[in-house]
Amino acid sequence: MRTPVIRRGVAAVKAGFTLIELLAVILIISILMTYLIPKIPEYIDTAESTACRANMGEIYKGFTVYQIKHKRAPNESGVRFFAKLITHKVWENSESSAQRLTCPGVDRGALAIGDLDPEEWFSDLDVLDGSYSSYAGRDCDNYPLRKFPGSNKIVIVADDNDGGMNHLTTTNALYAGGFVGTFELATLQLDGILDEEEDLLLVGPESPVEELTKLSLD
């Protein structure tokens, strides 16, 4: 019995790309880069703003534990208002805890914490002022919190925008009821709260937004 011979066809394999194909790929990459590169700062800012809101959510949880442990809300002002989460041992004094107490949208090298170990950032209430964080805290010296949890009309922590916006167009704010809201430059301009040429929302006593006037930058 003869063994059948199986003949296989040999397909020609084309190696590499033609010049036209390479030029097409380069053109597509160039178009993508032209579109995407100008958007990169916006994407980074959006990510940092999202991380900032997450920080504020964690700060609120910390205040809730503080209330349970100490039977009252923190009674300091500005940075010291939320630094009590560490100094009064509601949070462990660690790098991750310290990072929650300042906005990720601001270069830490511009703050007093720039050359310090994270465990030193918020360890001593006596030396803390607005240069240690890019968040503003409630001005409890002049506007003490009468109740906590409180109203979602009362801002207790926000981006400080000190020297410029923490984020390109957004200011994040934590309310006493746990809500994390935003103030948008475009909306404030449309509402006539800011002039069209203004690109900075002040936070603190001079703010044009009533909810932000009871915060301290110190």
Beta strands, then each sheet from edge to edge (+ up, - down):
strand 1: 135-138
strand 2: 155-159
strand 3: 170-175
strand 4: 180-184
strand 5: 215-216
sheet 1: 4+ 3- 2+ 1- 5+
end
